[in-house]
């Protein structure tokens, strides 16, 4: 691999031998049978199971099995394929829905990495998408040697500007997907008296905005699919049984999917 992992304990580069990554200080990390590597040592965990739990992962899997977000997936794969990129990292990749589409759009000589703190999500991704290098780790302190990535992708994930600047090459590009103004507007009317539109994201420190694209579609979504969608959103905990009962009065509902895709360059 041209983009190298680094040891999460001492930051020395990791090399692979017989399905084990090790550094010069003899810290070792086994490659799991599914193909991913866990680079989140237990002493660095802030909870027993950090990140999304199995229920949330399964909800996203069920939703992504439909074609409702395919227009966003296709746009990202095409946008990244149009950039010079030998190495791409999907920061907070989850189950690899976008990661694998990007890998499939790039030449075989390009490397695509996915990193997420959720072990259930990474295990699922690695089993199904062997063309991507997956790892369990924090995106605030990623397990990669500095200045080797051409493109970073962040889809609805926290943006840690210093870490992203560390990872990117001098001419590297950062793509951030955030909610568009009316994202899931119709669903929010069930739980908020007044729905506030989303604002555009602020430019991360150390970057300059190069381009911003607004993607939006209003689709008819089956009620059973909406339930999976709700469970993968930050406002899921606000949905009460009465809200679900209201949704179940119809087989389909109109839902607006709105996204801002902002491309940044290192300042």
C-alpha positions as CSV (number, residue, x, y, z in Angstrom):
1,X,0.0,0.0,0.0
2,X,1.2,3.5,-0.8
3,X,-1.0,5.0,1.9
4,X,0.3,3.6,5.2
5,X,-1.3,3.0,8.5
6,X,0.4,4.3,11.6
7,X,0.4,2.8,15.1
8,X,-2.4,4.2,17.2
9,X,-0.2,3.8,20.3
10,X,3.1,5.3,19.2
11,X,2.4,6.7,15.8
12,X,5.2,4.8,14.1
13,X,4.4,3.4,10.6
14,X,2.8,-0.1,10.5
15,X,3.8,-2.8,8.2
16,X,1.9,-6.0,7.4
17,X,3.2,-9.5,7.7
18,X,1.1,-12.7,7.8
19,X,-2.2,-10.8,8.4
20,X,-0.7,-8.8,11.2
21,X,0.2,-5.1,11.3
22,X,3.1,-4.2,13.5
23,X,5.4,-1.2,14.2
24,X,9.0,-0.9,15.2
25,X,8.0,-0.9,18.9
26,X,6.3,-4.3,18.4
27,X,2.8,-3.1,18.8
28,X,0.7,-5.6,16.8
29,X,-2.8,-5.5,15.3
30,X,-4.3,-8.5,13.6
31,X,-6.3,-8.3,10.4
32,X,-9.8,-9.8,11.1
33,X,-11.1,-12.6,9.1
34,X,-13.5,-10.2,7.4
35,X,-10.5,-8.2,6.2
36,X,-10.6,-5.1,8.4
37,X,-8.1,-4.1,11.1
38,X,-9.1,-2.8,14.5
39,X,-6.8,0.2,15.3
40,X,-8.8,1.4,18.3
41,X,-7.0,0.1,21.4
42,X,-9.2,-0.6,24.3
43,X,-7.5,2.0,26.5
44,X,-8.6,4.7,24.0
45,X,-12.3,3.7,24.0
46,X,-14.6,6.1,25.8
47,X,-17.4,3.5,26.0
48,X,-17.7,-0.3,25.7
49,X,-19.1,0.0,22.2
50,X,-18.3,3.4,20.7
51,X,-20.1,4.6,17.6
52,X,-23.3,3.3,16.1
53,X,-24.7,0.2,17.6
54,X,-25.9,-2.9,15.8
55,X,-29.5,-1.6,15.6
56,X,-28.5,1.6,14.0
57,X,-26.2,-0.2,11.6
58,X,-29.1,-2.6,10.6
59,X,-31.4,0.4,10.1
60,X,-29.0,2.0,7.7
61,X,-28.4,-1.3,5.9
62,X,-32.1,-1.7,5.3
63,X,-32.5,1.9,4.1
64,X,-29.5,1.8,1.8
65,X,-30.8,-1.4,0.3
66,X,-33.4,0.9,-1.4
67,X,-32.5,3.4,-4.1
68,X,-33.5,6.6,-2.3
69,X,-29.9,7.8,-1.7
70,X,-28.6,6.5,-4.9
71,X,-28.5,9.9,-6.5
72,X,-26.2,11.2,-3.8
73,X,-24.0,8.0,-4.0
74,X,-23.7,8.4,-7.8
75,X,-22.9,12.1,-7.5
76,X,-20.1,11.5,-5.0
77,X,-18.5,8.7,-7.0
78,X,-18.5,10.8,-10.1
79,X,-17.2,13.9,-8.4
80,X,-14.3,12.0,-6.8
81,X,-13.5,10.1,-10.0
82,X,-13.1,13.5,-11.7
83,X,-10.3,14.5,-9.2
84,X,-6.7,13.4,-9.3
85,X,-6.7,10.7,-6.6
86,X,-4.4,7.9,-5.9
87,X,-5.6,7.6,-2.3
88,X,-9.0,8.4,-0.9
89,X,-10.2,8.1,2.7
90,X,-13.9,8.0,3.7
91,X,-14.0,9.5,7.2
92,X,-16.8,8.0,9.1
93,X,-17.6,5.5,6.4
94,X,-20.2,3.4,8.3
95,X,-21.3,0.4,6.3
96,X,-19.4,1.5,3.2
97,X,-22.4,2.6,1.1
98,X,-20.5,5.5,-0.5
99,X,-17.0,4.0,0.0
100,X,-17.5,1.0,-2.3
101,X,-19.2,3.1,-5.0
102,X,-16.2,5.4,-5.0
103,X,-13.8,2.4,-5.2
104,X,-15.7,1.0,-8.1
105,X,-15.5,4.3,-10.0
106,X,-11.7,4.6,-9.7
107,X,-8.9,2.8,-11.5
108,X,-7.6,-0.4,-9.9
109,X,-4.4,1.4,-9.1
110,X,-6.2,3.9,-6.7
111,X,-6.6,3.1,-3.0
112,X,-9.8,3.6,-1.1
113,X,-9.9,3.5,2.7
114,X,-12.8,3.6,5.0
115,X,-12.5,4.4,8.7
116,X,-15.2,4.4,11.4
117,X,-15.3,4.0,15.1
118,X,-18.3,1.6,14.9
119,X,-17.0,-2.0,14.8
120,X,-20.4,-3.5,13.7
121,X,-20.4,-1.1,10.7
122,X,-16.8,-1.8,9.7
123,X,-17.3,-5.6,10.1
124,X,-20.3,-5.4,7.7
125,X,-18.5,-3.2,5.2
126,X,-15.3,-5.3,5.1
127,X,-17.2,-8.6,4.5
128,X,-19.0,-7.2,1.5
129,X,-16.5,-4.8,-0.1
130,X,-13.0,-6.4,-0.3
131,X,-11.9,-3.7,-2.8
132,X,-11.7,-1.2,0.1
133,X,-9.3,-1.1,3.1
134,X,-11.4,-0.7,6.2
135,X,-10.3,0.0,9.8
136,X,-11.9,0.6,13.1
137,X,-10.6,3.9,14.5
138,X,-11.5,7.4,15.6
139,X,-11.7,10.0,12.8
140,X,-10.4,12.6,15.3
141,X,-7.1,10.8,15.4
142,X,-6.9,8.5,12.4
143,X,-4.5,5.6,11.9
144,X,-2.8,7.0,8.8
145,X,0.6,8.5,8.2
146,X,0.4,12.2,7.4
147,X,0.2,13.9,3.9
148,X,-0.7,10.9,1.8
149,X,-4.4,11.3,0.9
150,X,-5.5,13.0,-2.2
151,X,-9.2,13.2,-1.3
152,X,-11.0,13.0,2.0
153,X,-14.8,12.4,2.1
154,X,-17.0,13.2,5.1
155,X,-20.7,12.4,4.8
156,X,-22.8,13.6,7.8
157,X,-19.7,13.1,10.1
158,X,-17.9,15.5,12.4
159,X,-15.2,17.5,10.7
160,X,-11.9,17.6,12.5
161,X,-10.1,20.2,10.5
162,X,-6.6,19.8,12.0
163,X,-6.6,16.0,11.5
164,X,-8.0,16.4,7.9
165,X,-5.3,18.9,7.1
166,X,-2.7,16.5,8.5
167,X,-3.9,13.7,6.3
168,X,-4.1,15.5,3.0
169,X,-1.3,16.2,0.5
170,X,-0.6,19.9,-0.2
171,X,-3.0,19.9,-3.1
172,X,-5.5,17.6,-1.5
173,X,-9.3,18.0,-1.6
174,X,-11.9,17.6,1.2
175,X,-15.5,16.8,0.3
176,X,-18.1,17.4,3.0
177,X,-21.7,16.3,2.7
178,X,-24.1,18.2,5.0
179,X,-27.9,18.5,5.2
180,X,-29.4,20.8,2.6
181,X,-31.9,23.5,3.7
182,X,-35.0,21.2,3.5
183,X,-33.5,17.8,4.3
184,X,-36.2,15.6,5.7
185,X,-38.5,18.6,6.1
186,X,-41.7,16.6,6.0
187,X,-40.6,14.2,8.7
188,X,-39.6,17.0,11.0
189,X,-43.1,18.5,10.9
190,X,-44.2,15.6,13.0
191,X,-42.0,16.5,15.9
192,X,-41.3,20.2,15.7
193,X,-43.9,23.0,15.9
194,X,-41.6,25.1,13.7
195,X,-39.1,23.5,11.4
196,X,-35.8,25.4,11.0
197,X,-34.0,25.1,7.7
198,X,-30.4,23.9,7.7
199,X,-27.7,26.5,7.2
200,X,-24.7,26.0,5.0
201,X,-21.6,24.7,6.9
202,X,-18.8,27.0,7.9
203,X,-15.5,26.6,6.2
204,X,-13.2,24.5,8.3
205,X,-10.1,26.3,9.6
206,X,-7.1,25.8,7.4
207,X,-9.2,25.3,4.2
208,X,-10.8,27.4,1.5
209,X,-14.1,26.7,-0.2
210,X,-13.6,25.7,-3.8
211,X,-17.1,24.6,-4.9
212,X,-20.6,23.9,-3.4
213,X,-23.3,21.8,-5.0
214,X,-26.9,21.5,-3.8
215,X,-28.6,18.2,-4.6
216,X,-32.3,17.8,-3.8
217,X,-35.1,15.4,-4.6
218,X,-38.6,14.9,-3.2
219,X,-39.5,11.3,-3.3
220,X,-42.4,9.0,-2.4
221,X,-41.1,6.7,0.4
222,X,-42.9,3.6,1.7
223,X,-43.8,3.9,5.4
224,X,-41.7,0.8,6.4
225,X,-38.7,2.4,4.7
226,X,-39.3,5.7,6.6
227,X,-39.0,3.8,9.9
228,X,-35.5,2.7,8.9
229,X,-34.7,6.3,7.8
230,X,-35.8,7.8,11.1
231,X,-33.7,5.3,13.1
232,X,-30.5,6.5,11.3
233,X,-31.1,10.2,12.0
234,X,-30.1,12.3,15.0
235,X,-33.7,13.1,15.8
236,X,-34.8,9.5,16.1
237,X,-35.1,9.7,19.8
238,X,-37.8,12.4,19.5
239,X,-40.1,10.2,17.5
240,X,-42.7,8.8,19.8
241,X,-45.1,5.8,19.3
242,X,-47.8,8.3,18.4
243,X,-45.7,9.8,15.6
244,X,-45.2,6.3,14.1
245,X,-48.9,5.7,14.4
246,X,-49.6,8.8,12.4
247,X,-47.1,7.7,9.7
248,X,-48.8,4.3,9.5
249,X,-52.0,5.9,8.4
250,X,-50.6,6.0,4.8
251,X,-48.6,3.5,2.8
252,X,-46.2,6.2,1.3
253,X,-45.1,9.7,2.3
254,X,-43.4,12.5,0.5
255,X,-39.9,13.2,1.8
256,X,-37.4,15.8,0.7
257,X,-33.8,14.6,0.5
258,X,-31.5,17.7,0.4
259,X,-27.7,17.7,0.5
260,X,-24.9,20.3,0.2
261,X,-21.7,18.9,-1.2
262,X,-18.9,21.3,-0.4
263,X,-15.4,20.9,-1.8
264,X,-12.6,22.5,0.1
265,X,-8.8,22.8,-0.6
266,X,-6.0,23.2,1.9
267,X,-5.3,26.9,2.5
